[in-house]
Amino acid sequence: MGKTADLTAVQKAIIDTLKREGKTQKEISERIGCSQSAVSRHLSGKSVGRKKCGKKRCTTRRGDRTLRKIVEKDRFQTLGDLRKQWTESGVETSRATVHRRVLLNQKQRQKRLTWATEKQHWTVAQWSKVLFSDESKFCMSFGNQGARVWRKIGEKEMPKCLKSSVKYPQSVMVWGAMSAAGVGPLCFIKGRVNAASYQGILEHFMLPSAEKLYGDEDFVFQHDLAPAHSAKTTGKWFTDHCITVLNWPANSPDLNPIENLWDIVKRKLRDARPNTLDELKAAIEASCASITPQQ
């Protein structure tokens, strides 16, 4: 059997407090939800200096530096291209690992790990209560959805992070929400989204989505940490409407299942080939409506 995770600082403090109150080790373990042996090790001091738990890091610092050099050679490579070159350099890993190493700093990685640890024992019933949301851009030109660049904060204007463009294809920005029960009504966004306009989306599209998918049942709302989402006035809107918001780590679109929905819709649109924005919007709505929770 694998080694259990170390006690947290909070758990250790509770153990010490309960011991002073005269509680037995069995009572303490039941109270804080850990094994009796873990309580015993802490009280005897044997838990100090234990080896770290968890999965071993799959890449070395040297391998990470190699990846950074690969990225800096061409900022417009796809995730698959980066993984291929990294593998050729002798580092065998997954696309998800490449994503984490390129986009996330150490603090963000730690927050993702903490989030995943907190949610690792959630049941299907608990996840089915989450209403996931996100915005996505849909273009009229499906042959080229636009080049993406790997860059850090402050590198936006660097010449090697820029690529010339002849013109911008017509496009629409869409907000949507989904849960295990299905997809809610879509909102086609005009202009930039600030806190006030986002709260309008919540009022006129998120609440109807929740009504459609959950009825009178409670739910938990999910959104990322975009400025309009994390604004104080938006937080007050949720408080005023008594809606629980799921805590979410930064730069983590790969954790959001609605990204799979957008991918399915975009693949469907390549076959539909709309010629006008109205046709594009109609095709997006039809594609979303045709997707069942099983997909």
SEZA-798625 format. One record per residue (C-alpha): residue number from 1; chain; x, y, z. Coordinates in pm, 1 decimal, decimal comma, always signed. Example, Ala and Ser with C-alpha at 12.3 -4.5 7.8 and 13.67 -1.06 7.14 Angstrom:
// SEZA-798625
   seq   mol          x          y          z
     1     A    +1230,0     -450,0     +780,0
     2     A    +1367,0     -106,0     +714,0
This chain:
// SEZA-798625
   seq   mol          x          y          z
     1     A       +0,0       +0,0       +0,0
     2     A     +128,8     +345,2      -86,6
     3     A     +224,4     +595,5     +176,9
     4     A      -48,6     +836,7     +284,6
     5     A       -2,8    +1210,4     +249,6
     6     A     +154,6    +1410,0     +532,5
     7     A      -65,7    +1589,1     +780,4
     8     A     -127,2    +1955,8     +711,2
     9     A      -27,7    +2228,7     +956,6
    10     A     -396,8    +2275,1    +1046,0
    11     A     -443,0    +1902,6    +1116,6
    12     A     -132,1    +1897,3    +1335,8
    13     A     -258,4    +2195,2    +1536,9
    14     A     -598,1    +2028,4    +1586,6
    15     A     -428,5    +1705,8    +1700,8
    16     A     -224,0    +1895,0    +1960,9
    17     A     -532,7    +2078,5    +2085,1
    18     A     -746,6    +1764,2    +2113,5
    19     A     -466,0    +1577,1    +2289,4
    20     A     -445,7    +1850,9    +2551,3
    21     A     -820,8    +1813,2    +2598,2
    22     A     -767,8    +1448,9    +2686,1
    23     A     -900,7    +1289,3    +2365,6
    24     A     -775,3     +945,3    +2266,4
    25     A     -584,0     +886,4    +1942,7
    26     A     -885,1     +703,1    +1797,6
    27     A    -1117,2     +993,8    +1879,5
    28     A     -869,6    +1242,2    +1729,7
    29     A     -827,9    +1042,4    +1406,6
    30     A    -1206,0    +1019,2    +1361,0
    31     A    -1240,5    +1391,0    +1430,5
    32     A     -991,6    +1511,3    +1167,8
    33     A    -1039,8    +1231,6     +914,9
    34     A     -698,4    +1064,7     +913,3
    35     A     -557,3     +729,9    +1026,6
    36     A     -483,4     +657,7    +1391,8
    37     A     -124,6     +573,5    +1298,5
    38     A      -80,3     +923,5    +1150,9
    39     A     -194,6    +1075,6    +1480,3
    40     A      +43,2     +847,1    +1669,3
    41     A     +339,5     +938,9    +1447,7
    42     A     +274,4    +1310,7    +1497,1
    43     A     +242,7    +1285,7    +1874,1
    44     A     +556,8    +1072,8    +1899,1
    45     A     +753,2    +1300,1    +1664,7
    46     A     +812,9    +1022,3    +1411,4
    47     A     +636,5    +1213,3    +1133,5
    48     A     +919,6    +1468,6    +1119,4
    49     A    +1155,5    +1417,7     +827,8
    50     A     +938,2    +1175,3     +632,9
    51     A    +1009,5    +1148,2     +263,5
    52     A     +787,5    +1347,7      +32,5
    53     A     +467,7    +1186,7      -94,7
    54     A     +318,6    +1203,3     -440,0
    55     A     +421,7    +1133,9     -795,9
    56     A     +786,6    +1183,9     -886,1
    57     A     +859,1    +1484,1    -1109,9
    58     A     +876,9    +1354,5    -1468,7
    59     A    +1130,7    +1609,8    -1599,3
    60     A    +1456,4    +1755,0    -1472,2
    61     A    +1549,9    +2122,1    -1444,4
    62     A    +1791,2    +2066,2    -1732,1
    63     A    +1510,0    +1922,4    -1943,7
    64     A    +1293,1    +2225,3    -1863,3
    65     A    +1570,9    +2457,7    -1982,8
    66     A    +1587,3    +2260,4    -2306,4
    67     A    +1213,9    +2317,2    -2358,6
    68     A    +1248,4    +2690,2    -2301,7
    69     A    +1520,4    +2704,1    -2569,6
    70     A    +1294,0    +2515,3    -2812,3
    71     A    +1011,0    +2764,3    -2748,7
    72     A    +1237,9    +3066,2    -2793,0
    73     A    +1350,8    +2944,7    -3138,1
    74     A     +996,3    +2975,3    -3274,7
    75     A     +718,4    +3121,2    -3058,1
    76     A     +446,1    +3010,3    -3302,1
    77     A     +491,5    +2633,2    -3274,5
    78     A     +196,6    +2415,7    -3177,2
    79     A     +188,6    +2214,7    -2857,2
    80     A     +237,9    +1898,9    -3063,5
    81     A     +547,3    +2044,1    -3234,8
    82     A     +699,1    +2140,0    -2899,8
    83     A     +638,3    +1794,3    -2757,7
    84     A     +792,8    +1629,6    -3065,8
    85     A    +1111,5    +1836,7    -3045,3
    86     A    +1135,7    +1789,7    -2670,1
    87     A    +1102,6    +1413,0    -2718,5
    88     A    +1375,2    +1419,7    -2985,1
    89     A    +1602,6    +1591,8    -2732,4
    90     A    +1557,8    +1293,9    -2499,5
    91     A    +1263,8    +1401,8    -2277,8
    92     A     +965,3    +1164,7    -2297,9
    93     A     +652,9    +1335,1    -2164,4
    94     A     +288,8    +1421,9    -2237,3
    95     A     +128,2    +1724,4    -2403,8
    96     A      -17,1    +1821,9    -2064,1
    97     A     +331,7    +1837,0    -1913,1
    98     A     +453,1    +2058,2    -2199,9
    99     A     +157,0    +2291,5    -2135,6
   100     A     +237,2    +2315,5    -1764,5
   101     A     +609,1    +2376,4    -1816,1
   102     A     +557,6    +2650,2    -2078,9
   103     A     +259,1    +2845,7    -1945,9
   104     A     +267,4    +2806,7    -1568,6
   105     A     +507,2    +2953,4    -1316,0
   106     A     +592,0    +2772,5     -992,7
   107     A     +327,5    +2954,3     -787,2
   108     A      +54,7    +2870,5    -1039,7
   109     A     +164,1    +2506,1    -1051,7
   110     A     +138,9    +2487,0     -673,9
   111     A     -211,6    +2636,0     -678,9
   112     A     -319,2    +2383,8     -946,2
   113     A     -181,7    +2100,2     -732,8
   114     A     -361,8    +2229,6     -423,4
   115     A     -685,6    +2261,4     -620,5
   116     A     -653,3    +1909,2     -762,6
   117     A     -574,6    +1765,2     -419,8
   118     A     -882,4    +1929,1     -271,3
   119     A    -1105,3    +1797,4     -551,6
   120     A     -954,9    +1450,5     -601,4
   121     A    -1222,1    +1275,5     -395,8
   122     A    -1522,6    +1461,6     -539,3
   123     A    -1794,5    +1226,0     -655,2
   124     A    -1977,1    +1227,1     -989,4
   125     A    -2277,8    +1370,7     -806,1
   126     A    -2070,8    +1664,4     -677,9
   127     A    -1924,8    +1742,7    -1021,1
   128     A    -2270,0    +1719,7    -1177,8
   129     A    -2367,1    +2017,7     -960,6
   130     A    -2104,6    +2239,0    -1130,8
   131     A    -2216,2    +2474,7    -1408,0
   132     A    -1903,1    +2529,0    -1620,4
   133     A    -1873,2    +2845,0    -1831,8
   134     A    -1634,7    +3010,8    -2075,2
   135     A    -1604,4    +3242,1    -2374,8
   136     A    -1475,3    +3130,1    -2714,4
   137     A    -1406,5    +3300,8    -3047,0
   138     A    -1548,0    +3155,3    -3371,0
   139     A    -1410,0    +3274,1    -3707,4
   140     A    -1557,8    +3266,0    -4056,4
   141     A    -1223,7    +3138,5    -4190,3
   142     A    -1185,3    +2780,3    -4073,2
   143     A     -869,8    +2698,2    -4262,1
   144     A     -663,8    +2922,1    -4037,0
   145     A     -789,1    +3007,0    -3688,5
   146     A     -494,0    +3241,2    -3629,7
   147     A     -142,9    +3176,8    -3506,5
   148     A      -87,0    +3137,4    -3132,7
   149     A     +236,1    +3249,9    -2971,3
   150     A     +422,7    +3126,2    -2663,8
   151     A     +525,8    +3432,8    -2465,0
   152     A     +562,0    +3556,7    -2110,6
   153     A     +424,9    +3871,5    -1947,5
   154     A     +609,4    +4172,1    -2087,2
   155     A     +700,6    +4003,5    -2416,5
   156     A     +391,6    +4116,3    -2609,1
   157     A     +578,7    +4368,6    -2827,9
   158     A     +891,6    +4160,4    -2887,3
   159     A     +955,2    +4121,7    -3266,3
   160     A     +993,3    +3744,0    -3241,7
   161     A     +648,8    +3724,5    -3078,4
   162     A     +477,2    +3912,8    -3364,7
   163     A     +358,8    +3791,4    -3704,8
   164     A     +219,5    +4004,0    -3987,0
   165     A     -144,9    +3962,7    -4090,5
   166     A     -321,7    +4073,2    -4408,1
   167     A     -670,1    +4108,1    -4262,0
   168     A     -887,8    +3991,7    -3976,4
   169     A    -1156,2    +3733,9    -4062,6
   170     A    -1509,1    +3802,2    -3945,3
   171     A    -1575,9    +3642,7    -3611,5
   172     A    -1807,6    +3626,6    -3312,6
   173     A    -1733,1    +3584,8    -2942,9
   174     A    -1963,4    +3343,4    -2763,3
   175     A    -2031,7    +3290,5    -2393,5
   176     A    -2180,0    +2958,2    -2293,2
   177     A    -2241,4    +2732,0    -1996,0
   178     A    -2276,6    +2356,1    -1960,6
   179     A    -2317,3    +2089,1    -1697,3
   180     A    -2366,9    +1713,2    -1684,6
   181     A    -2732,3    +1782,3    -1774,9
   182     A    -2660,1    +1965,4    -2101,8
   183     A    -2586,8    +2305,1    -2256,1
   184     A    -2751,8    +2634,9    -2161,8
   185     A    -2849,7    +2926,0    -2391,7
   186     A    -2561,6    +3102,1    -2569,0
   187     A    -2474,5    +3471,0    -2557,0
   188     A    -2314,5    +3637,3    -2860,6
   189     A    -2094,6    +3911,9    -2720,9
   190     A    -2053,8    +4251,8    -2886,9
   191     A    -1744,5    +4452,7    -2800,1
   192     A    -1514,5    +4400,8    -2504,7
   193     A    -1636,2    +4242,7    -2182,6
   194     A    -1601,4    +4448,2    -1866,8
   195     A    -1745,1    +4382,8    -1520,9
   196     A    -2078,0    +4554,6    -1595,9
   197     A    -2138,8    +4375,0    -1927,7
   198     A    -2033,7    +4041,7    -1774,4
   199     A    -2285,9    +4084,4    -1495,3
   200     A    -2547,0    +4143,2    -1766,1
   201     A    -2447,5    +3809,4    -1922,1
   202     A    -2483,4    +3643,1    -1583,1
   203     A    -2826,8    +3798,0    -1531,6
   204     A    -2972,4    +3723,9    -1873,3
   205     A    -2791,9    +3403,4    -1975,8
   206     A    -2629,3    +3232,0    -1677,7
   207     A    -2940,4    +3239,4    -1458,9
   208     A    -3161,6    +3100,2    -1741,3
   209     A    -2895,7    +2830,1    -1798,0
   210     A    -2910,0    +2734,0    -1432,4
   211     A    -3291,2    +2732,5    -1442,8
   212     A    -3289,5    +2509,1    -1750,9
   213     A    -3029,6    +2261,9    -1622,4
   214     A    -3100,4    +2255,9    -1247,3
   215     A    -3449,7    +2392,6    -1189,5
   216     A    -3484,3    +2474,7     -819,5
   217     A    -3182,1    +2265,4     -717,5
   218     A    -2860,7    +2418,7     -586,2
   219     A    -2558,3    +2444,1     -812,6
   220     A    -2199,3    +2571,4     -810,3
   221     A    -2089,5    +2815,9    -1080,6
   222     A    -1747,6    +2797,6    -1247,1
   223     A    -1561,7    +3065,2    -1440,9
   224     A    -1195,6    +3153,5    -1487,8
   225     A    -1002,7    +3445,4    -1340,9
   226     A    -1051,3    +3697,0    -1624,0
   227     A    -1059,1    +4058,3    -1493,1
   228     A    -1433,8    +4096,0    -1550,8
   229     A    -1496,2    +3768,7    -1366,0
   230     A    -1279,6    +3850,0    -1063,9
   231     A    -1390,9    +4213,9    -1024,6
   232     A    -1523,3    +4313,7     -681,9
   233     A    -1859,4    +4416,8     -825,6
   234     A    -1894,5    +4075,2     -990,9
   235     A    -1816,6    +3906,5     -659,2
   236     A    -2087,6    +4119,5     -496,5
   237     A    -2331,3    +4013,2     -771,2
   238     A    -2279,3    +3647,8     -679,7
   239     A    -2315,4    +3727,3     -309,3
   240     A    -2639,1    +3918,4     -369,2
   241     A    -2776,5    +3624,7     -571,8
   242     A    -2658,5    +3367,0     -314,6
   243     A    -2461,9    +3172,2     -579,1
   244     A    -2158,0    +2965,3     -481,3
   245     A    -1856,8    +3007,4     -711,9
   246     A    -1604,4    +2726,8     -757,4
   247     A    -1248,3    +2833,5     -676,9
   248     A    -1035,5    +2807,4     -991,1
   249     A     -656,8    +2807,4    -1053,4
   250     A     -508,5    +3058,1    -1298,4
   251     A     -413,9    +2965,6    -1657,7
   252     A     -603,6    +2636,6    -1642,8
   253     A     -839,3    +2610,4    -1942,1
   254     A     -736,3    +2244,3    -1973,9
   255     A     -925,6    +2170,9    -1651,0
   256     A    -1253,3    +2307,1    -1789,8
   257     A    -1466,2    +2045,5    -1975,5
   258     A    -1643,0    +2317,7    -2175,4
   259     A    -1323,9    +2342,8    -2384,7
   260     A    -1421,4    +2001,4    -2524,7
   261     A    -1763,1    +2142,3    -2615,5
   262     A    -1607,5    +2431,9    -2807,7
   263     A    -1377,5    +2189,2    -2990,2
   264     A    -1672,5    +1970,9    -3097,2
   265     A    -1863,8    +2276,7    -3222,2
   266     A    -1567,5    +2410,3    -3421,6
   267     A    -1518,3    +2072,4    -3588,4
   268     A    -1885,3    +2067,9    -3683,2
   269     A    -1856,4    +2420,1    -3829,1
   270     A    -1578,7    +2311,5    -4064,1
   271     A    -1836,8    +2093,5    -4237,0
   272     A    -2115,6    +2355,2    -4225,1
   273     A    -1903,7    +2631,7    -4390,3
   274     A    -2126,1    +2935,6    -4307,7
   275     A    -2089,5    +3236,2    -4540,6
   276     A    -2227,9    +3515,7    -4321,2
   277     A    -2215,4    +3604,2    -3953,1
   278     A    -2585,2    +3524,0    -3917,4
   279     A    -2524,2    +3180,0    -4068,2
   280     A    -2224,9    +3136,3    -3836,3
   281     A    -2433,8    +3217,7    -3527,8
   282     A    -2712,8    +2986,2    -3640,0
   283     A    -2463,5    +2705,3    -3703,5
   284     A    -2306,0    +2751,7    -3358,6
   285     A    -2645,7    +2736,4    -3187,2
   286     A    -2748,9    +2431,0    -3389,9
   287     A    -2422,4    +2253,1    -3313,0
   288     A    -2455,1    +2316,3    -2939,6
   289     A    -2818,0    +2206,8    -2940,0
   290     A    -2725,3    +1879,2    -3111,6
   291     A    -2467,8    +1785,2    -2845,9
   292     A    -2598,6    +1552,3    -2576,9
   293     A    -2440,3    +1514,0    -2231,2
   294     A    -2303,4    +1171,5    -2335,5
   295     A    -2083,9    +1330,1    -2604,2
